[in-house]
Amino acid sequence: MIRSPLVWKMAWLNLRSRPRQSLLSILGGAIGAALIAMSTVLYLSVERSGQAWIDAHYGPIDWELRPVDPRSETFDAGTAAKLIDTLRHRPELRILPTIQQEGAVYSLDGTGAETTGAKTGILVIGFPFDMAKTFNPENESLWANGLQDDELVLDRYTAGELGVAEGDVVSLATAGGQPQKLLRVQHIAEEQGLAGYRGSGAYTGTAIVNERTARELTGLEDGAYHAVLAGRADKSASLIFPYIGNDPVYNVEHLKQQAEVKAGQADYVLWFVALSCIAVLSGTVLMQQMMRMLADNRRETYGILRAIGLSRRQVGGIFLAEASLLALLGALAGTAAGTVFGAAAVDWLFVRHADIVARISGGNIPVYPYLSFGYQTAAAAVSFLFLLLISIDAARKAGKIPIMETIRGMPPGAESISSAARLRMKDLLMAIAAALFIGIHLYLLFLDTPELDLGSVAPVSLSWLGACLGTLYLLLLAVSRLDRLLGFGFRMMGWSDSAILLASRYPRLRKGRTFAVALLFGLLMLTVTFVVSLVSYFLAYHEASRTDQTVLGFGGYVGYRTEAEHDRILAAIEKDAELDREIEGYAVSEPYMLMFSPKGHAQAVVPVTESFIGLSSLPLIERDPRYKSDREAWEAVMRDPKQVILPEYMINRNAEEAPFGRPDEEI
């Protein structure tokens, strides 16, 4: 029946004959489709932008190997030669020894005499170009001809900031104390792999020079290197650096892994997806009821069709054709609107207000709108199939419309009176199921609360959802059964008898529709409370007056890997006038790792020093009553190696997990 062109023509004419109802039905279906499309755009934008950022700044670089000795910033010539030879014989690795130094690039006027612009925090990097061809083959054209001693390659972002073009002369200076060197910009490269590499530090740009120039700028001897970059030959292999012998001379920094974690800090998008799921559920309930109302409006027509000989399946097919058109139009309209609004939301949130998002998320990865015809088509298909399933259910019910009751003009729901006993049994079973879910949830909430982990989230969530739906069902059942008691209360409030009759009669006759409408209001309140709670959490978490924003009581920190870096940082603090004005004081802290129990993870242990006590504003939640102030407790820890101050989360833990107790207890 549904394959007949006549059926589809009738369906189209029915839609056109009731434009307002059709528009409302399309709008109901479009809401869920729009949210699905928006979630797709938002998730893809974050995921693809993060991947593009990783490709731009790391590309083939997965790890960086640095000297294990903290007193040395470089691999000496002998150590470097042995390490390179060892790594070259590992077929799963690609390696590139590098000379790295922080520097600054200055743009010059036409005469080359005056500086017109400057950009500091640049990573100046040099390496063997013959090895770069195999390490970063995507940029092979850059390494094919190499660079002269007076040439360099700048990334496009840095060149744009300085306003320089290929062929211009710039001045390059490094933090190593070597004199500035005039270099010609041989090429301006797109940020990709080595051309966009910023190291593990907070560098703002990349300047590539040849190996001789890099050694001249840094004063590094022949054969020595600061670091060895390494990458996987097989990109599907693990990001864990392979084991290479005992007693290594290097520390491994897992750059790609850290970058992926950083790019994944935008997982707060999943909160939007969760919110969208609630809205999609609301749209499902709304669409289901609208389809059933549509079937109710066609009751007389379908009753006549049944009377002239059409089967239930044929009548259901006629309704399904009309509902399918509504589903298709709703899916297409919703996907189109959701795609537009999703792209606009990404632009507004991540581009125009990128600074606010960076403060909230703790990341600085740029996110741009990403649209995919394939993904949006898939989203539209999912939305259509979703709505089609609802339409099939409504069509099945439309085909069951009784002939005689419909022709007589009996209202929907009146035919159920003849089966009162069956409905009472159904109400009883539903009430028992609702009470069971409520009981299970209360038991888990008050008597046997489980630890929330991957194994318990599903049953706890299921019990919560069942308890919510069960409570709503029992309340509506009470309203329909206690009409006399409620009527007395409503009369006291001044309600008319007709209003009371309608209020109690409709829920009794149309339990399903009443439950659906009440569920819609419940989902609306769930959405409102979800948004308010989420916003309150973020505001509270990032509010400095409510949540500690310091690092062990200090306003910030500067990390270092070697003693030379440590000395340069202290020299900068003491000699720089601007830093001297801004910094009240500093404390040097070198944490180390210890295992507190046979199982678990190592914990960072921070030594307490006099400068730490004098400058840190970190308050203690509890302390040994023998100490009258926080300072006395800190001083006791500094003097006595048997004293320790523990973080709050270690207190009162399960004895099987860790032997930690209250203040003044031994551990």
C-alpha positions as CSV (number, residue, x, y, z in Angstrom):
1,M,0.0,0.0,0.0
2,I,2.8,2.4,1.0
3,R,4.5,1.9,-2.4
4,S,1.5,3.4,-4.3
5,P,2.0,6.9,-5.6
6,L,-1.6,7.7,-4.7
7,V,-0.8,7.1,-1.0
8,W,2.0,9.6,-1.1
9,K,-0.1,12.1,-3.0
10,M,-2.8,11.8,-0.4
11,A,-0.2,12.3,2.4
12,W,1.1,15.4,0.7
13,L,-2.4,16.8,0.3
14,N,-3.2,16.1,3.9
15,L,-0.1,18.1,5.0
16,R,-1.0,21.0,2.7
17,S,-4.6,21.0,4.0
18,R,-3.5,21.6,7.6
19,P,-0.4,23.9,7.2
20,R,-0.3,25.0,10.9
21,Q,-0.5,21.5,12.2
22,S,2.1,20.3,9.6
23,L,4.4,23.2,10.5
24,L,4.2,22.4,14.2
25,S,4.9,18.7,13.6
26,I,7.9,19.6,11.4
27,L,9.1,22.0,14.1
28,G,8.8,19.2,16.8
29,G,10.9,16.9,14.7
30,A,13.4,19.6,13.7
31,I,14.3,20.4,17.4
32,G,15.9,17.0,18.0
33,A,17.6,16.9,14.5
34,A,19.0,20.5,15.1
35,L,20.5,19.5,18.4
36,I,22.1,16.4,16.9
37,A,23.5,18.5,14.0
38,M,24.8,21.1,16.5
39,S,26.5,18.5,18.7
40,T,28.1,17.0,15.6
41,V,29.5,20.4,14.5
42,L,30.7,21.3,17.9
43,Y,32.4,17.9,18.6
44,L,34.0,17.8,15.1
45,S,35.2,21.4,15.4
46,V,36.9,20.7,18.7
47,E,38.3,17.3,17.7
48,R,39.6,18.4,14.3
49,S,41.0,21.7,15.5
50,G,42.9,19.8,18.2
51,Q,44.3,17.3,15.7
52,A,45.2,20.2,13.3
53,W,47.1,21.9,16.2
54,I,49.0,18.7,17.0
55,D,49.9,18.2,13.3
56,A,51.0,21.8,13.0
57,H,53.3,21.9,16.1
58,Y,54.4,18.3,16.3
59,G,53.7,16.4,13.1
60,P,56.2,13.5,13.0
61,I,57.6,14.4,16.5
62,D,56.4,12.0,19.2
63,W,59.2,12.2,21.8
64,E,62.1,14.5,22.8
65,L,65.2,12.9,24.4
66,R,67.2,15.2,26.8
67,P,70.3,14.4,28.9
68,V,69.5,12.5,32.1
69,D,72.2,14.5,34.0
70,P,70.6,17.7,35.4
71,R,74.0,19.4,35.4
72,S,74.2,19.2,31.6
73,E,72.0,20.8,29.0
74,T,73.6,18.9,26.1
75,F,74.7,15.5,24.9
76,D,78.5,15.8,24.4
77,A,79.9,14.6,21.1
78,G,80.8,11.1,22.2
79,T,77.4,10.5,24.0
80,A,75.5,12.0,21.1
81,A,77.3,9.8,18.5
82,K,76.6,6.6,20.5
83,L,72.9,7.5,21.1
84,I,72.3,8.4,17.5
85,D,74.0,5.2,16.3
86,T,71.9,3.1,18.7
87,L,68.6,4.8,17.7
88,R,69.4,4.5,14.0
89,H,69.4,0.8,14.2
90,R,65.9,0.7,15.6
91,P,63.6,0.4,12.5
92,E,60.5,1.4,14.4
93,L,62.0,4.9,15.1
94,R,62.9,8.0,13.1
95,I,65.3,10.4,14.8
96,L,66.7,13.9,14.3
97,P,69.4,15.4,16.6
98,T,68.8,19.1,17.2
99,I,70.4,22.2,18.5
100,Q,67.8,24.3,20.3
101,Q,67.9,27.7,22.0
102,E,65.4,30.4,22.9
103,G,65.9,33.5,20.9
104,A,64.4,36.7,19.5
105,V,63.8,37.9,15.9
106,Y,64.0,41.6,15.0
107,S,62.6,43.0,11.8
108,L,64.7,45.8,10.2
109,D,63.9,48.8,8.0
110,G,65.0,49.0,4.3
111,T,68.5,50.1,5.2
112,G,69.0,47.4,7.8
113,A,70.0,49.9,10.4
114,E,67.0,50.3,12.6
115,T,64.7,47.8,14.2
116,T,61.0,48.1,13.2
117,G,59.6,45.1,15.2
118,A,60.6,42.3,17.6
119,K,59.3,38.9,18.6
120,T,60.7,37.2,21.6
121,G,60.3,33.6,22.9
122,I,61.3,32.1,19.5
123,L,62.6,28.6,19.3
124,V,65.8,28.8,17.3
125,I,66.5,25.2,16.0
126,G,69.2,23.7,13.8
127,F,69.6,20.1,12.6
128,P,71.2,17.9,9.9
129,F,69.1,18.6,6.8
130,D,69.9,15.2,5.3
131,M,68.3,13.5,8.3
132,A,65.3,15.9,8.2
133,K,64.3,14.6,4.7
134,T,63.4,11.2,6.2
135,F,62.3,12.5,9.6
136,N,59.8,15.1,8.2
137,P,59.2,14.0,4.6
138,E,56.0,16.2,4.4
139,N,58.3,19.3,4.2
140,E,61.0,17.6,2.1
141,S,61.1,20.6,-0.3
142,L,62.4,22.8,2.6
143,W,65.3,20.4,3.4
144,A,66.2,19.4,-0.2
145,N,68.5,22.4,-0.9
146,G,69.4,23.2,2.7
147,L,70.2,26.7,4.0
148,Q,73.2,28.9,3.7
149,D,74.9,30.2,6.8
150,D,73.1,33.6,6.4
151,E,69.6,32.2,5.8
152,L,66.7,31.1,7.9
153,V,63.2,29.8,7.7
154,L,60.4,31.4,9.7
155,D,56.9,30.0,10.3
156,R,54.1,32.0,8.7
157,Y,52.6,33.2,12.0
158,T,55.9,34.7,13.2
159,A,56.6,36.3,9.8
160,G,53.1,37.8,9.8
161,E,53.6,39.3,13.3
162,L,56.9,40.9,12.2
163,G,55.6,42.0,8.8
164,V,58.5,40.4,6.9
165,A,58.5,38.6,3.6
166,E,60.8,36.2,1.8
167,G,64.1,37.9,0.9
168,D,63.9,40.4,3.8
169,V,66.8,40.6,6.3
170,V,66.2,40.1,10.0
171,S,68.3,40.1,13.1
172,L,68.4,37.0,15.2
173,A,69.7,36.8,18.8
174,T,69.7,33.9,21.2
175,A,69.6,33.6,25.0
176,G,73.1,32.1,25.0
177,G,74.7,35.5,25.0
178,Q,76.1,35.3,21.5
179,P,76.0,38.5,19.4
180,Q,73.1,39.2,17.0
181,K,73.4,37.8,13.5
182,L,71.8,39.2,10.3
183,L,70.0,36.6,8.3
184,R,67.9,36.6,5.1
185,V,64.5,35.0,5.2
186,Q,64.9,32.2,2.7
187,H,61.4,30.8,3.1
188,I,58.2,31.4,5.1
189,A,56.8,28.0,5.9
190,E,53.4,26.8,7.0
191,E,53.3,25.5,10.5
192,Q,53.7,21.8,10.1
193,G,56.0,19.4,11.9
194,L,59.5,20.9,12.3
195,A,58.4,24.2,10.7
196,G,55.9,24.7,13.5
197,Y,57.7,22.9,16.4
198,R,57.6,24.9,19.6
199,G,59.3,22.4,21.9
200,S,57.9,21.5,25.3
201,G,58.2,25.1,26.4
202,A,56.0,28.1,25.9
203,Y,57.6,29.3,22.7
204,T,55.8,31.7,20.4
205,G,57.4,30.9,17.1
206,T,60.0,28.9,15.2
207,A,63.1,30.0,13.4
208,I,65.1,27.3,11.5
209,V,68.8,27.8,10.7
210,N,71.4,25.4,9.4
211,E,73.6,23.4,11.8
212,R,76.6,25.6,11.5
213,T,74.7,28.8,12.2
214,A,72.9,27.1,15.2
215,R,76.3,26.2,16.7
216,E,77.6,29.7,16.1
217,L,74.6,31.2,17.9
218,T,74.6,28.8,20.8
219,G,78.4,28.3,21.1
220,L,77.9,24.5,21.0
221,E,80.9,22.3,20.0
222,D,80.9,20.1,16.9
223,G,79.0,16.8,17.4
224,A,77.1,17.9,20.5
225,Y,73.3,18.4,20.5
226,H,70.7,19.7,23.0
227,A,68.1,17.1,22.2
228,V,67.2,14.2,19.9
229,L,63.7,14.3,18.4
230,A,62.1,10.9,17.8
231,G,59.0,9.7,16.0
232,R,57.3,6.4,15.1
233,A,57.9,4.9,11.7
234,D,54.5,3.3,12.0
235,K,51.9,5.9,13.0
236,S,49.6,3.2,14.4
237,A,52.2,2.1,16.9
238,S,52.0,2.9,20.6
239,L,53.0,6.4,21.8
240,I,55.0,4.8,24.6
241,F,58.7,5.1,23.9
242,P,60.3,1.7,23.3
243,Y,62.6,0.2,25.8
244,I,66.3,0.5,24.8
245,G,68.8,-1.1,27.1
246,N,69.6,-0.4,30.8
247,D,71.1,2.8,32.2
248,P,69.9,5.2,29.5
249,V,71.7,8.6,29.1
250,Y,68.5,10.3,28.3
251,N,65.1,11.3,29.7
252,V,62.1,10.8,27.4
253,E,59.5,13.6,27.2
254,H,56.3,12.2,25.6
255,L,55.4,15.3,23.6
256,K,52.7,13.9,21.4
257,Q,51.0,12.2,24.4
258,Q,51.0,15.4,26.4
259,A,49.7,17.3,23.4
260,E,46.8,14.9,22.9
261,V,45.9,15.3,26.6
262,K,46.1,19.1,26.2
263,A,43.9,18.9,23.1
264,G,41.5,16.7,25.0
265,Q,41.0,19.4,27.6
266,A,38.0,20.6,25.6
267,D,36.0,17.6,26.7
268,Y,33.7,20.0,28.4
269,V,32.0,19.8,25.0
270,L,30.6,16.5,26.2
271,W,28.6,18.5,28.7
272,F,26.9,20.2,25.8
273,V,26.3,16.7,24.2
274,A,24.7,15.5,27.5
275,L,22.5,18.6,27.6
276,S,21.6,17.9,23.9
277,C,20.6,14.4,24.8
278,I,18.1,15.7,27.3
279,A,16.7,18.0,24.7
280,V,16.6,15.3,22.1
281,L,14.7,13.1,24.6
282,S,12.2,16.0,25.1
283,G,11.9,16.3,21.4
284,T,11.2,12.6,21.1
285,V,8.4,12.8,23.6
286,L,7.0,15.9,21.9
287,M,7.2,14.3,18.5
288,Q,5.6,11.1,19.7
289,Q,2.6,12.9,21.1
290,M,2.3,15.1,18.0
291,M,2.2,12.0,15.8
292,R,-0.5,10.5,18.0
293,M,-2.5,13.7,18.0
294,L,-2.2,13.7,14.2
295,A,-3.6,10.1,14.2
296,D,-6.5,11.2,16.4
297,N,-7.3,14.0,14.0
298,R,-7.5,11.5,11.2
299,R,-9.7,9.1,13.2
300,E,-12.9,9.6,11.2
301,T,-11.1,9.3,7.9
302,Y,-9.3,6.2,8.9
303,G,-12.6,4.7,10.4
304,I,-14.3,5.2,7.1
305,L,-11.4,3.6,5.2
306,R,-11.6,0.6,7.6
307,A,-15.3,0.4,7.0
308,I,-15.0,0.2,3.2
309,G,-12.6,-2.7,3.5
310,L,-9.1,-1.4,4.1
311,S,-7.0,-3.5,6.6
312,R,-5.3,-2.2,9.6
313,R,-1.9,-2.6,7.8
314,Q,-3.2,-0.5,4.9
315,V,-4.5,2.2,7.1
316,G,-1.3,2.3,9.0
317,G,0.6,2.5,5.7
318,I,-1.4,5.6,4.7
319,F,-0.6,7.3,8.0
320,L,3.1,6.2,7.8
321,A,3.4,7.9,4.4
322,E,2.2,11.2,5.9
323,A,4.3,10.8,9.0
324,S,7.4,9.9,6.9
325,L,7.1,13.1,5.0
326,L,6.9,15.0,8.3
327,A,10.0,13.1,9.6
328,L,12.0,13.8,6.4
329,L,11.1,17.5,6.4
330,G,11.8,17.8,10.1
331,A,15.2,16.0,9.7
332,L,16.3,18.1,6.8
333,A,15.1,21.4,8.3
334,G,16.6,20.6,11.7
335,T,20.0,19.5,10.3
336,A,20.3,22.6,8.2
337,A,19.4,24.9,11.1
338,G,21.6,22.9,13.5
339,T,24.6,23.1,11.2
340,V,24.2,26.9,10.8
341,F,23.7,27.5,14.5
342,G,26.5,25.0,15.4
343,A,29.0,26.8,13.2
344,A,27.8,30.2,14.6
345,A,28.1,28.8,18.2
346,V,31.7,27.6,17.6
347,D,32.7,31.0,16.1
348,W,31.1,32.9,18.9
349,L,32.4,30.7,21.7
350,F,35.8,29.6,20.6
351,V,36.9,32.4,18.2
352,R,35.3,35.6,19.5
353,H,35.6,34.6,23.2
354,A,38.7,32.4,23.0
355,D,40.3,34.1,26.0
356,I,37.4,33.3,28.3
357,V,37.3,29.7,27.1
358,A,41.1,29.4,27.6
359,R,40.7,30.5,31.2
360,I,37.9,28.1,31.9
361,S,39.4,25.1,30.1
362,G,43.0,25.7,31.0
363,G,44.1,25.3,27.4
364,N,45.0,27.7,24.6
365,I,44.3,25.5,21.6
366,P,42.4,27.5,18.9
367,V,39.1,26.0,17.8
368,Y,37.5,26.9,14.5
369,P,34.2,25.8,12.9
370,Y,34.5,22.5,11.0
371,L,31.8,21.4,8.7
372,S,31.7,18.0,7.0
373,F,29.1,17.2,4.4
374,G,29.5,13.5,5.1
375,Y,29.0,13.8,8.9
376,Q,26.1,16.2,8.5
377,T,24.5,13.9,6.0
378,A,24.9,11.0,8.5
379,A,23.4,13.3,11.2
380,A,20.4,14.0,9.0
381,A,20.0,10.2,8.3
382,V,20.2,9.4,12.0
383,S,17.6,12.1,12.8
384,F,15.3,10.8,10.0
385,L,15.6,7.2,11.1
386,F,15.0,8.3,14.7
387,L,11.8,10.1,13.7
388,L,10.8,7.3,11.4
389,L,10.8,4.9,14.3
390,I,8.5,7.2,16.2
391,S,6.3,7.4,13.0
392,I,6.1,3.6,12.7
393,D,5.0,3.3,16.3
394,A,2.3,5.9,15.7
395,A,1.3,4.2,12.4
396,R,0.9,0.9,14.2
397,K,-1.5,2.6,16.7
398,A,-3.3,4.4,13.9
399,G,-4.1,1.1,12.2
400,K,-5.7,-0.2,15.4
401,I,-8.5,2.5,15.4
402,P,-11.8,0.6,16.0
403,I,-14.3,1.1,13.2
404,M,-17.7,1.4,15.0
405,E,-16.6,3.6,17.9
406,T,-14.9,5.9,15.5
407,I,-17.9,6.2,13.1
408,R,-20.1,6.9,16.1
409,G,-17.9,9.8,17.1
410,M,-16.6,8.4,20.4
411,P,-13.6,10.3,21.6
412,P,-10.1,8.8,21.8
413,G,-9.8,6.8,25.0
414,A,-13.5,6.0,25.4
415,E,-13.1,2.6,23.8
416,S,-10.8,1.6,26.6
417,I,-13.6,1.6,29.1
418,S,-14.7,-1.9,28.0
419,S,-11.4,-3.3,29.1
420,A,-11.3,-1.7,32.6
421,A,-10.2,-4.8,34.3
422,R,-7.2,-5.2,32.0
423,L,-6.2,-1.6,32.5
424,R,-6.5,-1.9,36.3
425,M,-4.1,-4.8,36.2
426,K,-1.7,-2.8,34.0
427,D,-1.9,0.1,36.4
428,L,-1.1,-2.3,39.3
429,L,1.9,-3.8,37.6
430,M,3.2,-0.4,36.6
431,A,2.8,0.9,40.2
432,I,4.6,-2.1,41.6
433,A,7.5,-1.5,39.1
434,A,7.6,2.2,40.0
435,A,7.7,1.4,43.7
436,L,10.4,-1.2,43.1
437,F,12.6,1.3,41.3
438,I,12.1,4.0,43.9
439,G,13.0,1.5,46.7
440,I,16.2,0.4,44.9
441,H,17.2,4.0,44.4
442,L,16.6,4.9,48.0
443,Y,18.5,1.9,49.2
444,L,21.5,2.8,47.1
445,L,21.2,6.4,48.2
446,F,20.9,6.0,51.9
447,L,21.8,2.4,53.0
448,D,24.4,1.0,50.6
449,T,25.9,3.8,48.6
450,P,28.4,2.4,46.1
451,E,31.6,3.9,45.0
452,L,31.1,5.6,41.6
453,D,33.3,3.9,39.0
454,L,32.8,2.5,35.6
455,G,31.1,-0.6,36.9
456,S,28.6,1.2,39.1
457,V,27.6,4.2,37.0
458,A,25.2,2.3,34.8
459,P,23.1,0.6,37.6
460,V,23.1,3.8,39.7
461,S,22.0,5.9,36.7
462,L,19.3,3.3,35.8
463,S,17.9,3.2,39.3
464,W,17.8,7.1,39.4
465,L,16.1,7.3,36.0
466,G,13.6,4.5,37.0
467,A,12.9,6.3,40.3
468,C,12.2,9.6,38.6
469,L,9.8,8.1,36.1
470,G,8.2,5.9,38.7
471,T,7.6,8.9,41.0
472,L,6.0,10.8,38.2
473,Y,3.8,7.8,37.3
474,L,2.7,7.3,40.9
475,L,1.8,11.0,41.3
476,L,-0.3,11.0,38.2
477,L,-2.0,7.7,39.3
478,A,-2.8,9.3,42.7
479,V,-4.3,12.4,40.9
480,S,-6.6,10.1,38.8
481,R,-7.6,8.0,41.8
482,L,-7.9,10.6,44.5
483,D,-10.2,12.9,42.5
484,R,-12.7,13.4,45.4
485,L,-10.0,14.4,47.9
486,L,-8.3,16.7,45.4
487,G,-11.7,18.1,44.4
488,F,-12.4,19.1,47.9
489,G,-9.1,20.9,48.1
490,F,-9.6,22.6,44.7
491,R,-13.0,23.8,45.7
492,M,-11.5,25.4,48.8
493,M,-9.2,27.2,46.3
494,G,-12.3,28.5,44.3
495,W,-12.1,26.1,41.3
496,S,-15.3,25.3,39.5
497,D,-16.7,21.8,39.4
498,S,-16.2,21.6,35.6
499,A,-12.5,22.4,35.9
500,I,-12.1,19.9,38.7
501,L,-13.9,17.2,36.6
502,L,-11.6,17.8,33.6
503,A,-8.5,17.9,35.7
504,S,-9.3,14.5,37.2
505,R,-11.1,12.8,34.3
506,Y,-8.5,13.5,31.5
507,P,-5.5,11.9,33.4
508,R,-7.7,8.8,34.0
509,L,-8.8,8.4,30.4
510,R,-5.5,9.5,28.7
511,K,-2.8,8.3,31.0
512,G,-0.1,8.0,28.3
513,R,-0.6,11.5,27.0
514,T,-0.8,13.0,30.5
515,F,2.4,11.2,31.5
516,A,4.1,12.5,28.3
517,V,3.1,16.1,29.0
518,A,4.2,15.8,32.6
519,L,7.5,14.3,31.4
520,L,8.1,17.2,29.1
521,F,7.8,19.6,32.0
522,G,10.0,17.4,34.0
523,L,12.7,17.3,31.3
524,L,12.4,21.1,31.0
525,M,13.1,21.5,34.7
526,L,15.9,19.0,34.4
527,T,17.5,21.0,31.6
528,V,17.2,24.3,33.7
529,T,18.7,22.8,36.8
530,F,21.4,21.0,34.8
531,V,22.5,24.3,33.2
532,V,22.3,26.3,36.5
533,S,24.3,23.6,38.3
534,L,26.9,23.4,35.6
535,V,27.3,27.2,35.4
536,S,27.5,27.5,39.2
537,Y,30.1,24.7,39.3
538,F,32.4,26.4,36.7
539,L,32.0,29.8,38.3
540,A,32.8,28.5,41.7
541,Y,35.7,26.3,40.5
542,H,37.4,29.3,38.7
543,E,36.5,31.9,41.3
544,A,39.7,32.9,43.0
545,S,37.9,34.0,46.2
546,R,36.3,30.5,46.6
547,T,38.8,28.1,45.1
548,D,42.6,28.3,45.7
549,Q,44.2,29.4,42.4
550,T,47.8,29.2,43.6
551,V,50.6,26.6,43.4
552,L,51.4,25.6,47.0
553,G,50.4,29.2,48.0
554,F,52.5,30.9,45.3
555,G,51.0,32.9,42.5
556,G,53.0,31.1,39.8
557,Y,56.0,29.0,39.0
558,V,58.8,28.7,36.4
559,G,60.1,25.2,35.7
560,Y,63.6,24.3,34.8
561,R,65.4,21.1,33.8
562,T,69.1,21.8,34.3
563,E,71.2,23.8,36.7
564,A,72.1,26.2,33.9
565,E,68.4,27.0,33.3
566,H,68.0,27.4,37.1
567,D,70.9,29.9,37.2
568,R,69.5,31.9,34.2
569,I,66.1,32.2,35.8
570,L,67.5,33.5,39.1
571,A,69.7,35.9,37.2
572,A,66.8,37.2,35.3
573,I,64.7,37.7,38.5
574,E,67.6,39.6,40.2
575,K,68.6,41.8,37.2
576,D,65.4,42.6,35.4
577,A,63.9,45.8,36.8
578,E,60.3,44.9,35.7
579,L,60.4,41.5,37.3
580,D,61.9,43.0,40.5
581,R,58.9,45.3,40.7
582,E,56.3,42.5,40.1
583,I,57.8,39.7,42.2
584,E,57.6,40.0,46.0
585,G,59.9,37.0,46.5
586,Y,60.6,33.5,45.4
587,A,61.4,30.0,46.8
588,V,63.3,27.3,45.0
589,S,61.6,23.9,45.2
590,E,62.8,20.6,43.8
591,P,60.1,17.9,44.4
592,Y,61.0,14.2,44.3
593,M,58.8,11.1,44.0
594,L,58.1,8.6,46.8
595,M,55.8,5.5,47.1
596,F,53.7,5.8,50.3
597,S,52.3,2.3,50.0
598,P,53.2,-1.0,48.1
599,K,50.4,-0.3,45.6
600,G,49.3,2.8,43.8
601,H,51.2,5.7,42.3
602,A,54.2,7.6,43.5
603,Q,53.5,11.0,45.2
604,A,55.4,14.2,44.7
605,V,57.2,15.2,47.9
606,V,58.0,19.0,48.3
607,P,60.8,19.9,50.8
608,V,59.9,22.7,53.2
609,T,62.5,25.5,53.3
610,E,62.7,28.8,55.1
611,S,61.9,30.8,52.0
612,F,58.9,28.5,51.3
613,I,57.5,29.2,54.8
614,G,58.1,32.9,54.6
615,L,56.3,33.4,51.2
616,S,53.7,30.7,50.9
617,S,50.1,31.6,51.7
618,L,49.0,28.0,51.7
619,P,46.7,27.5,54.8
620,L,46.3,24.2,56.7
621,I,42.9,22.6,57.1
622,E,43.9,20.8,60.2
623,R,47.1,20.6,62.3
624,D,48.5,18.9,65.4
625,P,47.1,20.6,68.5
626,R,50.6,21.0,69.8
627,Y,51.2,23.7,67.3
628,K,49.4,27.1,67.8
629,S,49.7,28.3,64.3
630,D,50.3,27.1,60.7
631,R,53.7,28.6,60.7
632,E,54.7,26.5,63.8
633,A,53.5,23.4,62.0
634,W,55.5,24.2,58.8
635,E,58.6,25.0,60.9
636,A,58.3,21.6,62.7
637,V,58.2,19.9,59.4
638,M,61.3,21.8,58.2
639,R,63.3,20.9,61.4
640,D,62.1,17.3,62.0
641,P,62.5,14.8,59.2
642,K,59.8,12.6,60.9
643,Q,57.1,15.3,60.5
644,V,55.0,15.6,57.3
645,I,52.1,17.6,56.0
646,L,49.6,15.7,53.8
647,P,47.0,16.8,51.3
648,E,43.4,16.6,52.4
649,Y,42.4,13.7,50.1
650,M,44.8,11.4,52.0
651,I,43.1,11.9,55.3
652,N,40.6,9.2,56.5
653,R,41.1,6.9,53.5
654,N,40.3,3.2,53.6
655,A,43.0,1.4,55.6
656,E,43.5,-1.1,52.7
657,E,44.3,1.8,50.3
658,A,46.7,3.8,52.4
659,P,47.7,4.0,56.1
660,F,46.8,7.6,56.6
661,G,44.9,9.0,59.5
662,R,44.2,12.2,61.4
663,P,46.7,14.9,62.5
664,D,48.9,13.8,65.4
665,E,48.8,10.1,64.2
666,E,51.8,8.1,63.1
667,I,51.9,6.7,59.5
